[in-house]
Amino acid sequence: MEELLKRITIDPKVMADKPVIRGTRITVDLILELLAAGATPEEIARDYRISVDDVRAALLYAAKVLGREETIIVEAKA
């Protein structure tokens, strides 16, 4: 699975340093938004001319980043 992460690059000169699919300007967050909206990996791959493995790489990258995040729950005061 780590091989998939090689498909993601971050370059300050491309999309303002956002993680993108290597060789494209397609951002990881765009892919996640499309998936959340109901698009299938196959539809995204076809519409954006990337591979299904690129979509999987975006998901893996997001999982790795979120896995390092700390969640802070703030209780609302009544």
N, C-alpha and C positions, 0 to 999 in steps of 0.2 A: 504493500500500500504506500510505503514511503516514496516509491518510484513515481506515484501520481503527483506528489508535491513538486516535483521538478517541472511540472507544467505551469506552475504559478510563479510569476515574477513580480518584483516590486522595483520600480525605477522612478526616481524623482522627475524624470523628463516625460514620463508616460502617465497620463490620467492622475496627475497631482499626487504621485506616490501611492496610489491605491493598488492593492494586489489585482493583477490581471492574468488572463490566460496568455501564456508565452506567445509572443509574436502577434498579439492582437491588442485591441483597446477595449476588450470585453472584460468588465470588472467582476470580481467574485460577488460583490453585493448585487449586481444586476442579475446574475444567475440565480442567487438565492431569492430575490424578489419574484422572478419569473416562476420559480418552483412553488413559492408560497401562493402565487396567483393561480396555480393549477396547471401550469405548463409541464409537459413531460420532458425528461432529459432528451428524448429523441426529437421532440419538437424544437427545443432550444438548440440542439446541435444542428438541425436542418436550417432553422431560421437565421442563425448567427454564423453558420459555416465553421463550426468547431466540431469536435468529436464528443461522443457520449462520455468517454474517459476524461475529457476536459471538464465536463459538468460534474463528474464524480470527484475530480481533483478540487473543484471549488467547494464542494460539500466537505471533503476531508480537511481542506485548509480551514474552513470555518469551524469545524469541530475541534481542530487542534488549537485554534486561537481561543475559542470559548472555554475549552478545557483548562486554560490557564487563568481565566477570569475569576475574580472573587465576587460573589453575589452578596450584596448587603441589603437586608430587608429592614425597611423603616416602617414602624407601625404608626399609623395615623392616630393622633390624639383626638379624643372626642370632645 
